[in-house]
Amino acid sequence: MKRLLTAAICVPLALAALFRLPPVGFFLICAFFVTWAALEFVRLVRPVAPGAPLGALVALVPPAAWGLAAAIDGGRDWPAGPVLLAGAALLAIGCGSLVLFARTPVEQVLPALAVLCFGIPYFALPAAALYELARLDPWWIFLLFAIVWLGDSAAFYIGTAFGRHRLAPVVSPKKSWEGAIAGFVVSVAATAVWSAWRLDALRADLLLVGAVTAVASQVGDLVESLLKRGARVKDSGEVFPGHGGAFDRIDALLFAAPTLLAGLLWIGVPAAP
């Protein structure tokens, strides 16, 4: 019941922000929640490198997200190679220098670099992708939400009622293959309904992108479960009743948003008639 009540409040608010705010305003909302999730992530992983400057990750996520958004937005005019090289150099050289000058204990250097070099793009890229999808057309975000949230709900309820075969018992004991398949089917069906509604056609290439996004969504959920399992905690926080923290609420979006954007750019963004 708590899960349904939270969804009944949060979903209308998310849609209102999507359709009532300009893309920049929507980006700020996304950056806020992604940064909040990054803070919860840092709390989870802090024990592996307590003497490292992991808190810098939280401060670096918003500017990194904006830089990625600018790079994606300007990708049609800028050569991709130098942009990717500059981004990789900033990440590797910047994180290495930060860990060095913060005088991180030697035994904590490797986990600190792993957390920073994984964590910054892990949170910044989805925020940038959400902005770009909203800039292209807010209805793409609507499709993303449908793929992720409807698929997640189907996986949860079908898995709870009929799940018999464990999907990843070590990582997330309650998830089942029955729930995962149900979530995938519902996500693809949502893509088909959206395609027929917004494009007046069932686009096979869009259905493929929706299917890949559905898989990415479930993998994103499992990756966050893996992180929590490693930290030996059940939820990343207690902000949303029935859902846990901000990290718990957006874990699937962290993988699904960049996947959907990449898929759309690959097939050529379909335009509504």
CYANA upper distance limits for C-alpha pairs under 8 A (distance plus 0.5 A):
  1 MET  CA      5 LEU  CA      6.72
  1 MET  CA    242 GLY  CA      8.41
  2 LYS  CA      6 THR  CA      6.58
  2 LYS  CA    241 PRO  CA      6.13
  2 LYS  CA    242 GLY  CA      5.52
  3 ARG  CA      7 ALA  CA      6.76
  3 ARG  CA    241 PRO  CA      6.98
  3 ARG  CA    242 GLY  CA      4.85
  3 ARG  CA    243 HIS  CA      6.82
  4 LEU  CA      8 ALA  CA      6.54
  5 LEU  CA      9 ILE  CA      6.92
  6 THR  CA     10 CYS  CA      6.51
  6 THR  CA    240 PHE  CA      7.09
  6 THR  CA    241 PRO  CA      6.87
  6 THR  CA    242 GLY  CA      7.71
  6 THR  CA    243 HIS  CA      8.36
  7 ALA  CA     11 VAL  CA      6.07
  8 ALA  CA     12 PRO  CA      7.46
  9 ILE  CA     13 LEU  CA      7.15
 10 CYS  CA     14 ALA  CA      6.58
 11 VAL  CA     15 LEU  CA      6.72
 12 PRO  CA     16 ALA  CA      6.49
 13 LEU  CA     17 ALA  CA      6.70
 14 ALA  CA     18 LEU  CA      6.67
 15 LEU  CA     19 PHE  CA      6.69
 15 LEU  CA    142 PHE  CA      8.12
 16 ALA  CA     20 ARG  CA      6.10
 16 ALA  CA     21 LEU  CA      8.33
 17 ALA  CA     21 LEU  CA      5.97
 17 ALA  CA     26 PHE  CA      6.83
 17 ALA  CA     29 ILE  CA      8.46
 18 LEU  CA     22 PRO  CA      8.41
 18 LEU  CA     23 PRO  CA      8.45
 18 LEU  CA     26 PHE  CA      6.58
 18 LEU  CA    134 ALA  CA      8.00
 18 LEU  CA    138 PRO  CA      6.91
 18 LEU  CA    141 ILE  CA      8.26
 19 PHE  CA    138 PRO  CA      7.02
 21 LEU  CA     25 GLY  CA      5.96
 21 LEU  CA     26 PHE  CA      6.35
 22 PRO  CA     26 PHE  CA      6.74
 23 PRO  CA     27 PHE  CA      6.53
 23 PRO  CA    131 TYR  CA      6.67
 23 PRO  CA    134 ALA  CA      6.18
 23 PRO  CA    135 ARG  CA      5.96
 24 VAL  CA     28 LEU  CA      6.83
 24 VAL  CA    131 TYR  CA      7.75
 25 GLY  CA     29 ILE  CA      6.98
 26 PHE  CA     30 CYS  CA      6.71
 26 PHE  CA    131 TYR  CA      7.46
 26 PHE  CA    134 ALA  CA      8.18
 27 PHE  CA     31 ALA  CA      6.41
 27 PHE  CA    127 ALA  CA      7.40
 27 PHE  CA    128 ALA  CA      8.18
 27 PHE  CA    130 LEU  CA      7.65
 27 PHE  CA    131 TYR  CA      5.68
 28 LEU  CA     32 PHE  CA      6.59
 29 ILE  CA     33 PHE  CA      7.04
 30 CYS  CA     34 VAL  CA      6.50
 30 CYS  CA    127 ALA  CA      6.39
 30 CYS  CA    130 LEU  CA      7.95
 31 ALA  CA     35 THR  CA      6.36
 31 ALA  CA     62 PRO  CA      6.46
 31 ALA  CA     65 ALA  CA      8.09
 31 ALA  CA    127 ALA  CA      6.38
 32 PHE  CA     36 TRP  CA      6.65
 33 PHE  CA     37 ALA  CA      6.64
 33 PHE  CA    246 ALA  CA      7.15
 34 VAL  CA     38 ALA  CA      6.61
 34 VAL  CA    123 PHE  CA      6.61
 34 VAL  CA    124 ALA  CA      8.14
 34 VAL  CA    127 ALA  CA      7.31
 34 VAL  CA    246 ALA  CA      8.30
 34 VAL  CA    247 PHE  CA      8.23
 34 VAL  CA    250 ILE  CA      8.38
 35 THR  CA     39 LEU  CA      6.73
 35 THR  CA     58 VAL  CA      6.46
 35 THR  CA     59 ALA  CA      8.48
 35 THR  CA     61 VAL  CA      6.95
 35 THR  CA     62 PRO  CA      7.38
 35 THR  CA    123 PHE  CA      7.95
 36 TRP  CA     40 GLU  CA      7.03
 36 TRP  CA     58 VAL  CA      8.50
 36 TRP  CA    246 ALA  CA      6.96
 36 TRP  CA    247 PHE  CA      8.05
 37 ALA  CA     41 PHE  CA      6.65
 37 ALA  CA    245 GLY  CA      8.05
 37 ALA  CA    246 ALA  CA      5.55
 37 ALA  CA    247 PHE  CA      4.73
 37 ALA  CA    248 ASP  CA      8.50
 37 ALA  CA    250 ILE  CA      8.33
 38 ALA  CA     42 VAL  CA      6.70
 38 ALA  CA     57 LEU  CA      7.92
 38 ALA  CA     58 VAL  CA      6.25
 38 ALA  CA     61 VAL  CA      8.28
 38 ALA  CA    119 GLY  CA      8.14
 38 ALA  CA    123 PHE  CA      7.13
 38 ALA  CA    247 PHE  CA      7.76
 39 LEU  CA     43 ARG  CA      6.88
 39 LEU  CA     55 GLY  CA      8.20
 39 LEU  CA     58 VAL  CA      6.27
 40 GLU  CA     44 LEU  CA      6.83
 40 GLU  CA    236 SER  CA      6.43
 40 GLU  CA    237 GLY  CA      7.54
 40 GLU  CA    245 GLY  CA      8.18
 40 GLU  CA    246 ALA  CA      8.14
 40 GLU  CA    247 PHE  CA      7.03
 41 PHE  CA     45 VAL  CA      6.87
 41 PHE  CA    236 SER  CA      7.84
 41 PHE  CA    247 PHE  CA      7.63
 42 VAL  CA     46 ARG  CA      6.16
 42 VAL  CA     54 LEU  CA      7.05
 42 VAL  CA     55 GLY  CA      7.29
 42 VAL  CA     57 LEU  CA      8.27
 42 VAL  CA     58 VAL  CA      8.30
 44 LEU  CA    227 LEU  CA      8.26
 44 LEU  CA    228 LYS  CA      7.58
 44 LEU  CA    231 ALA  CA      6.34
 44 LEU  CA    236 SER  CA      7.70
 45 VAL  CA     49 ALA  CA      8.00
 45 VAL  CA    115 VAL  CA      8.12
 45 VAL  CA    231 ALA  CA      7.19
 46 ARG  CA     50 PRO  CA      5.85
 46 ARG  CA     54 LEU  CA      7.74
 48 VAL  CA    108 GLN  CA      7.74
 48 VAL  CA    111 PRO  CA      6.98
 48 VAL  CA    112 ALA  CA      8.24
 49 ALA  CA     54 LEU  CA      8.37
 49 ALA  CA    108 GLN  CA      5.64
 49 ALA  CA    109 VAL  CA      8.22
 49 ALA  CA    111 PRO  CA      6.84
 49 ALA  CA    112 ALA  CA      6.31
 50 PRO  CA    108 GLN  CA      8.43
 51 GLY  CA    104 THR  CA      6.32
 51 GLY  CA    105 PRO  CA      6.91
 51 GLY  CA    108 GLN  CA      7.77
 52 ALA  CA     99 VAL  CA      7.22
 52 ALA  CA    102 ALA  CA      7.63
 52 ALA  CA    103 ARG  CA      8.35
 52 ALA  CA    104 THR  CA      5.50
 52 ALA  CA    105 PRO  CA      7.81
 52 ALA  CA    108 GLN  CA      7.45
 52 ALA  CA    109 VAL  CA      8.02
 52 ALA  CA    112 ALA  CA      6.60
 53 PRO  CA     98 LEU  CA      8.04
 53 PRO  CA     99 VAL  CA      7.26
 53 PRO  CA    102 ALA  CA      7.08
 53 PRO  CA    104 THR  CA      8.01
 53 PRO  CA    112 ALA  CA      8.35
 54 LEU  CA     58 VAL  CA      8.43
 54 LEU  CA    112 ALA  CA      7.43
 54 LEU  CA    115 VAL  CA      8.04
 54 LEU  CA    116 LEU  CA      7.35
 55 GLY  CA     59 ALA  CA      7.65
 56 ALA  CA     60 LEU  CA      6.58
 57 LEU  CA     61 VAL  CA      6.61
 57 LEU  CA    116 LEU  CA      6.73
 57 LEU  CA    119 GLY  CA      7.55
 57 LEU  CA    120 ILE  CA      6.63
 58 VAL  CA     62 PRO  CA      8.37
 59 ALA  CA     63 PRO  CA      8.42
 60 LEU  CA     64 ALA  CA      6.50
 60 LEU  CA    120 ILE  CA      7.58
 61 VAL  CA     65 ALA  CA      6.45
 61 VAL  CA    120 ILE  CA      6.18
 61 VAL  CA    121 PRO  CA      8.29
 61 VAL  CA    123 PHE  CA      7.02
 61 VAL  CA    124 ALA  CA      5.73
 62 PRO  CA     66 TRP  CA      6.76
 62 PRO  CA    124 ALA  CA      7.18
 63 PRO  CA     67 GLY  CA      6.56
 64 ALA  CA     68 LEU  CA      6.60
 64 ALA  CA    120 ILE  CA      7.93
 64 ALA  CA    121 PRO  CA      8.27
 64 ALA  CA    124 ALA  CA      6.28
 65 ALA  CA     69 ALA  CA      6.58
 65 ALA  CA    123 PHE  CA      8.33
 65 ALA  CA    124 ALA  CA      4.68
 65 ALA  CA    125 LEU  CA      6.47
 65 ALA  CA    126 PRO  CA      8.39
 65 ALA  CA    127 ALA  CA      6.34
 65 ALA  CA    128 ALA  CA      5.60
 66 TRP  CA     70 ALA  CA      6.66
 66 TRP  CA    124 ALA  CA      8.48
 66 TRP  CA    128 ALA  CA      6.91
 67 GLY  CA     71 ALA  CA      6.66
 68 LEU  CA     72 ILE  CA      6.58
 68 LEU  CA    124 ALA  CA      8.00
 68 LEU  CA    125 LEU  CA      7.17
 68 LEU  CA    128 ALA  CA      6.31
 69 ALA  CA     73 ASP  CA      6.45
 69 ALA  CA    128 ALA  CA      4.94
 69 ALA  CA    129 ALA  CA      7.44
 69 ALA  CA    131 TYR  CA      7.39
 69 ALA  CA    132 GLU  CA      7.12
 70 ALA  CA     74 GLY  CA      6.38
 71 ALA  CA     75 GLY  CA      6.17
 71 ALA  CA     83 VAL  CA      7.63
 72 ILE  CA    128 ALA  CA      8.45
 72 ILE  CA    132 GLU  CA      7.95
 73 ASP  CA    132 GLU  CA      7.43
 74 GLY  CA     78 TRP  CA      6.59
 75 GLY  CA     79 PRO  CA      7.48
 75 GLY  CA     80 ALA  CA      6.96
 78 TRP  CA     83 VAL  CA      8.01
 79 PRO  CA     83 VAL  CA      7.24
 80 ALA  CA     84 LEU  CA      6.62
 81 GLY  CA     85 LEU  CA      6.62
 82 PRO  CA     86 ALA  CA      6.47
 83 VAL  CA     87 GLY  CA      6.70
 84 LEU  CA     88 ALA  CA      6.62
 85 LEU  CA     89 ALA  CA      6.54
 86 ALA  CA     90 LEU  CA      6.57
 87 GLY  CA     91 LEU  CA      6.73
 88 ALA  CA     92 ALA  CA      6.60
 89 ALA  CA     93 ILE  CA      6.09
 89 ALA  CA     94 GLY  CA      8.06
 90 LEU  CA     94 GLY  CA      5.71
 90 LEU  CA     95 CYS  CA      8.35
 91 LEU  CA     95 CYS  CA      6.34
 91 LEU  CA    117 CYS  CA      6.99
 92 ALA  CA     96 GLY  CA      6.49
 92 ALA  CA    117 CYS  CA      7.54
 93 ILE  CA     97 SER  CA      6.48
 94 GLY  CA     98 LEU  CA      6.55
 95 CYS  CA     99 VAL  CA      6.67
 95 CYS  CA    113 LEU  CA      7.10
 95 CYS  CA    116 LEU  CA      7.07
 95 CYS  CA    117 CYS  CA      7.29
 96 GLY  CA    100 LEU  CA      6.65
 96 GLY  CA    113 LEU  CA      7.42
 97 SER  CA    101 PHE  CA      6.52
 98 LEU  CA    102 ALA  CA      6.44
 99 VAL  CA    103 ARG  CA      7.10
 99 VAL  CA    104 THR  CA      6.26
 99 VAL  CA    109 VAL  CA      7.41
 99 VAL  CA    112 ALA  CA      7.81
 99 VAL  CA    113 LEU  CA      7.75
100 LEU  CA    104 THR  CA      6.92
104 THR  CA    108 GLN  CA      7.10
104 THR  CA    109 VAL  CA      6.77
105 PRO  CA    109 VAL  CA      7.06
108 GLN  CA    112 ALA  CA      6.48
109 VAL  CA    113 LEU  CA      6.62
110 LEU  CA    114 ALA  CA      6.65
111 PRO  CA    115 VAL  CA      6.60
112 ALA  CA    116 LEU  CA      6.71
113 LEU  CA    117 CYS  CA      6.28
114 ALA  CA    118 PHE  CA      6.35
114 ALA  CA    119 GLY  CA      8.44
115 VAL  CA    119 GLY  CA      5.94
116 LEU  CA    120 ILE  CA      6.38
117 CYS  CA    121 PRO  CA      7.74
118 PHE  CA    122 TYR  CA      6.45
119 GLY  CA    123 PHE  CA      6.80
120 ILE  CA    124 ALA  CA      6.34
121 PRO  CA    125 LEU  CA      5.77
122 TYR  CA    126 PRO  CA      7.76
122 TYR  CA    254 LEU  CA      7.41
123 PHE  CA    127 ALA  CA      7.31
123 PHE  CA    254 LEU  CA      7.21
124 ALA  CA    128 ALA  CA      6.84
125 LEU  CA    129 ALA  CA      6.58
125 LEU  CA    254 LEU  CA      8.39
125 LEU  CA    258 PRO  CA      7.27
126 PRO  CA    130 LEU  CA      6.54
126 PRO  CA    253 LEU  CA      7.66
126 PRO  CA    254 LEU  CA      5.70
126 PRO  CA    255 PHE  CA      7.59
126 PRO  CA    257 ALA  CA      6.09
126 PRO  CA    258 PRO  CA      6.10
127 ALA  CA    131 TYR  CA      6.82
128 ALA  CA    132 GLU  CA      6.76
129 ALA  CA    133 LEU  CA      6.58
129 ALA  CA    257 ALA  CA      6.35
129 ALA  CA    258 PRO  CA      5.80
129 ALA  CA    261 LEU  CA      6.79
130 LEU  CA    134 ALA  CA      6.63
130 LEU  CA    141 ILE  CA      7.60
130 LEU  CA    257 ALA  CA      6.70
130 LEU  CA    258 PRO  CA      8.28
131 TYR  CA    135 ARG  CA      6.55
132 GLU  CA    136 LEU  CA      6.64
132 GLU  CA    261 LEU  CA      8.26
133 LEU  CA    137 ASP  CA      6.71
133 LEU  CA    138 PRO  CA      7.24
133 LEU  CA    140 TRP  CA      6.42
133 LEU  CA    141 ILE  CA      6.64
133 LEU  CA    261 LEU  CA      7.05
134 ALA  CA    138 PRO  CA      4.90
134 ALA  CA    139 TRP  CA      8.06
134 ALA  CA    140 TRP  CA      7.35
134 ALA  CA    141 ILE  CA      6.66
136 LEU  CA    140 TRP  CA      8.15
137 ASP  CA    141 ILE  CA      8.13
138 PRO  CA    142 PHE  CA      7.08
139 TRP  CA    143 LEU  CA      6.77
140 TRP  CA    144 LEU  CA      6.72
141 ILE  CA    145 PHE  CA      6.61
142 PHE  CA    146 ALA  CA      6.68
143 LEU  CA    147 ILE  CA      6.65
143 LEU  CA    190 ALA  CA      8.22
143 LEU  CA    191 THR  CA      7.30
143 LEU  CA    194 TRP  CA      7.25
144 LEU  CA    148 VAL  CA      6.66
144 LEU  CA    256 ALA  CA      7.99
144 LEU  CA    257 ALA  CA      7.40
144 LEU  CA    260 LEU  CA      7.79
145 PHE  CA    149 TRP  CA      6.06
145 PHE  CA    150 LEU  CA      8.16
146 ALA  CA    150 LEU  CA      5.83
146 ALA  CA    151 GLY  CA      7.93
146 ALA  CA    187 SER  CA      7.52
146 ALA  CA    190 ALA  CA      6.84
146 ALA  CA    191 THR  CA      8.32
147 ILE  CA    151 GLY  CA      6.20
147 ILE  CA    186 VAL  CA      8.21
147 ILE  CA    187 SER  CA      4.95
147 ILE  CA    188 VAL  CA      7.73
147 ILE  CA    190 ALA  CA      6.79
147 ILE  CA    191 THR  CA      7.36
147 ILE  CA    210 GLY  CA      7.72
147 ILE  CA    213 THR  CA      8.04
147 ILE  CA    214 ALA  CA      6.69
148 VAL  CA    152 ASP  CA      6.41
148 VAL  CA    187 SER  CA      7.50
148 VAL  CA    214 ALA  CA      7.22
148 VAL  CA    217 SER  CA      6.64
148 VAL  CA    252 ALA  CA      7.28
148 VAL  CA    253 LEU  CA      7.45
148 VAL  CA    256 ALA  CA      7.92
149 TRP  CA    153 SER  CA      6.59
150 LEU  CA    154 ALA  CA      6.61
150 LEU  CA    183 GLY  CA      7.86
150 LEU  CA    186 VAL  CA      7.21
150 LEU  CA    187 SER  CA      6.96
150 LEU  CA    190 ALA  CA      8.31
151 GLY  CA    155 ALA  CA      6.57
151 GLY  CA    182 ALA  CA      7.95
151 GLY  CA    183 GLY  CA      4.49
151 GLY  CA    184 PHE  CA      6.63
151 GLY  CA    185 VAL  CA      8.19
151 GLY  CA    186 VAL  CA      5.97
151 GLY  CA    187 SER  CA      5.40
151 GLY  CA    214 ALA  CA      7.87
152 ASP  CA    156 PHE  CA      6.61
152 ASP  CA    183 GLY  CA      6.39
152 ASP  CA    218 GLN  CA      8.37
153 SER  CA    157 TYR  CA      6.65
153 SER  CA    183 GLY  CA      7.78
154 ALA  CA    158 ILE  CA      6.22
154 ALA  CA    159 GLY  CA      8.29
154 ALA  CA    179 GLY  CA      7.39
154 ALA  CA    182 ALA  CA      6.46
154 ALA  CA    183 GLY  CA      5.44
154 ALA  CA    186 VAL  CA      7.33
155 ALA  CA    159 GLY  CA      5.98
155 ALA  CA    178 GLU  CA      8.13
155 ALA  CA    179 GLY  CA      4.42
155 ALA  CA    180 ALA  CA      5.84
155 ALA  CA    181 ILE  CA      7.89
155 ALA  CA    182 ALA  CA      6.10
155 ALA  CA    183 GLY  CA      4.89
155 ALA  CA    184 PHE  CA      8.49
156 PHE  CA    160 THR  CA      6.44
156 PHE  CA    175 LYS  CA      8.33
156 PHE  CA    179 GLY  CA      6.75
157 TYR  CA    161 ALA  CA      6.67
157 TYR  CA    179 GLY  CA      7.94
158 ILE  CA    162 PHE  CA      6.19
158 ILE  CA    163 GLY  CA      7.36
158 ILE  CA    178 GLU  CA      7.51
158 ILE  CA    179 GLY  CA      5.72
158 ILE  CA    182 ALA  CA      7.23
159 GLY  CA    163 GLY  CA      4.77
159 GLY  CA    164 ARG  CA      8.48
159 GLY  CA    175 LYS  CA      7.21
159 GLY  CA    176 SER  CA      6.26
159 GLY  CA    177 TRP  CA      8.20
159 GLY  CA    178 GLU  CA      6.22
159 GLY  CA    179 GLY  CA      4.34
159 GLY  CA    180 ALA  CA      7.98
160 THR  CA    174 LYS  CA      8.47
160 THR  CA    179 GLY  CA      8.08
162 PHE  CA    178 GLU  CA      7.33
162 PHE  CA    179 GLY  CA      8.24
163 GLY  CA    175 LYS  CA      8.23
163 GLY  CA    176 SER  CA      5.75
163 GLY  CA    177 TRP  CA      7.44
163 GLY  CA    178 GLU  CA      5.73
163 GLY  CA    179 GLY  CA      6.72
164 ARG  CA    176 SER  CA      7.06
164 ARG  CA    177 TRP  CA      8.26
164 ARG  CA    178 GLU  CA      7.70
165 HIS  CA    176 SER  CA      5.87
165 HIS  CA    177 TRP  CA      6.21
165 HIS  CA    178 GLU  CA      7.54
166 ARG  CA    173 PRO  CA      7.13
166 ARG  CA    174 LYS  CA      7.64
166 ARG  CA    175 LYS  CA      6.55
166 ARG  CA    176 SER  CA      4.85
166 ARG  CA    177 TRP  CA      6.61
167 LEU  CA    172 SER  CA      8.33
167 LEU  CA    173 PRO  CA      8.18
167 LEU  CA    175 LYS  CA      6.11
167 LEU  CA    176 SER  CA      5.00
167 LEU  CA    177 TRP  CA      5.47
167 LEU  CA    180 ALA  CA      8.23
168 ALA  CA    172 SER  CA      6.12
168 ALA  CA    173 PRO  CA      6.81
168 ALA  CA    175 LYS  CA      7.29
168 ALA  CA    176 SER  CA      8.04
169 PRO  CA    173 PRO  CA      4.59
169 PRO  CA    174 LYS  CA      7.85
169 PRO  CA    175 LYS  CA      8.05
171 VAL  CA    222 LEU  CA      7.55
171 VAL  CA    225 SER  CA      6.58
171 VAL  CA    226 LEU  CA      5.75
171 VAL  CA    229 ARG  CA      6.90
172 SER  CA    222 LEU  CA      7.61
172 SER  CA    225 SER  CA      6.70
172 SER  CA    226 LEU  CA      8.05
175 LYS  CA    179 GLY  CA      7.31
175 LYS  CA    180 ALA  CA      7.97
176 SER  CA    180 ALA  CA      6.72
177 TRP  CA    181 ILE  CA      6.51
178 GLU  CA    182 ALA  CA      6.67
179 GLY  CA    183 GLY  CA      6.54
180 ALA  CA    184 PHE  CA      6.65
180 ALA  CA    218 GLN  CA      8.04
181 ILE  CA    185 VAL  CA      6.64
182 ALA  CA    186 VAL  CA      6.64
183 GLY  CA    187 SER  CA      6.59
183 GLY  CA    214 ALA  CA      8.40
184 PHE  CA    188 VAL  CA      6.75
184 PHE  CA    211 ALA  CA      7.64
184 PHE  CA    214 ALA  CA      6.31
184 PHE  CA    215 VAL  CA      7.46
185 VAL  CA    189 ALA  CA      6.55
186 VAL  CA    190 ALA  CA      6.52
187 SER  CA    191 THR  CA      6.81
187 SER  CA    210 GLY  CA      7.67
187 SER  CA    211 ALA  CA      7.69
187 SER  CA    214 ALA  CA      6.48
188 VAL  CA    192 ALA  CA      6.76
188 VAL  CA    207 LEU  CA      7.01
188 VAL  CA    210 GLY  CA      6.36
188 VAL  CA    211 ALA  CA      6.05
188 VAL  CA    214 ALA  CA      7.78
189 ALA  CA    193 VAL  CA      6.73
190 ALA  CA    194 TRP  CA      6.58
191 THR  CA    195 SER  CA      6.52
191 THR  CA    206 LEU  CA      8.09
191 THR  CA    207 LEU  CA      6.65
191 THR  CA    210 GLY  CA      6.34
192 ALA  CA    196 ALA  CA      6.70
192 ALA  CA    202 LEU  CA      6.66
192 ALA  CA    203 ARG  CA      8.37
192 ALA  CA    207 LEU  CA      6.90
193 VAL  CA    197 TRP  CA      6.52
194 TRP  CA    198 ARG  CA      6.30
194 TRP  CA    199 LEU  CA      8.23
195 SER  CA    199 LEU  CA      5.68
195 SER  CA    200 ASP  CA      7.15
195 SER  CA    201 ALA  CA      6.52
195 SER  CA    202 LEU  CA      6.03
195 SER  CA    203 ARG  CA      7.04
195 SER  CA    206 LEU  CA      8.09
196 ALA  CA    200 ASP  CA      5.07
196 ALA  CA    201 ALA  CA      5.16
196 ALA  CA    202 LEU  CA      5.88
197 TRP  CA    201 ALA  CA      8.20
198 ARG  CA    272 ALA  CA      6.40
198 ARG  CA    273 PRO  CA      8.43
199 LEU  CA    270 PRO  CA      8.25
199 LEU  CA    271 ALA  CA      7.60
199 LEU  CA    272 ALA  CA      5.35
199 LEU  CA    273 PRO  CA      6.64
200 ASP  CA    272 ALA  CA      8.35
200 ASP  CA    273 PRO  CA      7.86
202 LEU  CA    207 LEU  CA      8.25
203 ARG  CA    207 LEU  CA      6.74
204 ALA  CA    208 LEU  CA      6.80
205 ASP  CA    209 VAL  CA      6.86
205 ASP  CA    267 ILE  CA      7.33
206 LEU  CA    210 GLY  CA      6.55
206 LEU  CA    264 LEU  CA      8.16
206 LEU  CA    267 ILE  CA      8.29
207 LEU  CA    211 ALA  CA      6.60
208 LEU  CA    212 VAL  CA      6.77
209 VAL  CA    213 THR  CA      6.55
209 VAL  CA    260 LEU  CA      7.04
209 VAL  CA    263 GLY  CA      5.94
209 VAL  CA    264 LEU  CA      7.75
210 GLY  CA    214 ALA  CA      6.57
210 GLY  CA    260 LEU  CA      7.67
211 ALA  CA    215 VAL  CA      6.92
212 VAL  CA    216 ALA  CA      6.68
212 VAL  CA    259 THR  CA      7.97
213 THR  CA    217 SER  CA      6.54
213 THR  CA    256 ALA  CA      5.75
213 THR  CA    257 ALA  CA      8.32
213 THR  CA    259 THR  CA      6.17
213 THR  CA    260 LEU  CA      6.15
214 ALA  CA    218 GLN  CA      7.01
214 ALA  CA    256 ALA  CA      7.60
215 VAL  CA    219 VAL  CA      6.70
216 ALA  CA    220 GLY  CA      6.49
216 ALA  CA    252 ALA  CA      7.98
216 ALA  CA    255 PHE  CA      6.06
216 ALA  CA    256 ALA  CA      5.76
216 ALA  CA    259 THR  CA      7.44
217 SER  CA    221 ASP  CA      6.90
217 SER  CA    252 ALA  CA      4.92
217 SER  CA    253 LEU  CA      6.80
217 SER  CA    254 LEU  CA      8.35
217 SER  CA    255 PHE  CA      6.34
217 SER  CA    256 ALA  CA      5.27
218 GLN  CA    222 LEU  CA      6.84
218 GLN  CA    252 ALA  CA      6.74
219 VAL  CA    223 VAL  CA      6.61
219 VAL  CA    252 ALA  CA      7.82
219 VAL  CA    255 PHE  CA      8.01
220 GLY  CA    224 GLU  CA      6.89
220 GLY  CA    251 ASP  CA      6.25
220 GLY  CA    252 ALA  CA      5.04
220 GLY  CA    253 LEU  CA      7.77
220 GLY  CA    254 LEU  CA      6.99
220 GLY  CA    255 PHE  CA      5.69
220 GLY  CA    256 ALA  CA      7.86
221 ASP  CA    225 SER  CA      6.82
221 ASP  CA    251 ASP  CA      5.82
221 ASP  CA    252 ALA  CA      5.30
222 LEU  CA    226 LEU  CA      6.57
223 VAL  CA    227 LEU  CA      6.83
224 GLU  CA    228 LYS  CA      6.76
224 GLU  CA    248 ASP  CA      7.98
224 GLU  CA    251 ASP  CA      6.64
225 SER  CA    229 ARG  CA      6.47
226 LEU  CA    230 GLY  CA      6.67
227 LEU  CA    231 ALA  CA      6.78
228 LYS  CA    232 ARG  CA      6.33
228 LYS  CA    233 VAL  CA      5.86
228 LYS  CA    234 LYS  CA      7.03
228 LYS  CA    235 ASP  CA      7.60
228 LYS  CA    236 SER  CA      7.72
229 ARG  CA    233 VAL  CA      6.84
229 ARG  CA    234 LYS  CA      8.05
235 ASP  CA    244 GLY  CA      5.76
235 ASP  CA    245 GLY  CA      7.04
235 ASP  CA    248 ASP  CA      7.27
236 SER  CA    244 GLY  CA      6.79
236 SER  CA    245 GLY  CA      5.59
236 SER  CA    246 ALA  CA      7.96
236 SER  CA    247 PHE  CA      6.67
236 SER  CA    248 ASP  CA      6.69
237 GLY  CA    244 GLY  CA      5.63
237 GLY  CA    245 GLY  CA      4.23
237 GLY  CA    246 ALA  CA      7.53
237 GLY  CA    247 PHE  CA      8.25
237 GLY  CA    248 ASP  CA      8.24
238 GLU  CA    243 HIS  CA      8.29
238 GLU  CA    244 GLY  CA      5.10
238 GLU  CA    245 GLY  CA      5.51
239 VAL  CA    243 HIS  CA      8.48
239 VAL  CA    244 GLY  CA      6.44
239 VAL  CA    245 GLY  CA      5.44
239 VAL  CA    246 ALA  CA      7.40
240 PHE  CA    244 GLY  CA      5.75
240 PHE  CA    245 GLY  CA      6.42
240 PHE  CA    246 ALA  CA      7.95
240 PHE  CA    249 ARG  CA      8.41
243 HIS  CA    248 ASP  CA      6.88
243 HIS  CA    249 ARG  CA      6.60
244 GLY  CA    248 ASP  CA      6.19
244 GLY  CA    249 ARG  CA      7.51
245 GLY  CA    249 ARG  CA      6.84
246 ALA  CA    250 ILE  CA      6.83
247 PHE  CA    251 ASP  CA      6.16
250 ILE  CA    254 LEU  CA      6.90
251 ASP  CA    255 PHE  CA      8.03
252 ALA  CA    256 ALA  CA      6.58
253 LEU  CA    257 ALA  CA      5.94
254 LEU  CA    258 PRO  CA      7.87
255 PHE  CA    259 THR  CA      6.87
256 ALA  CA    260 LEU  CA      6.58
257 ALA  CA    261 LEU  CA      6.80
258 PRO  CA    262 ALA  CA      6.50
259 THR  CA    263 GLY  CA      6.55
260 LEU  CA    264 LEU  CA      6.65
261 LEU  CA    265 LEU  CA      6.69
262 ALA  CA    266 TRP  CA      6.56
263 GLY  CA    267 ILE  CA      6.77
264 LEU  CA    268 GLY  CA      6.17
264 LEU  CA    269 VAL  CA      5.53
264 LEU  CA    270 PRO  CA      8.19
265 LEU  CA    269 VAL  CA      6.34
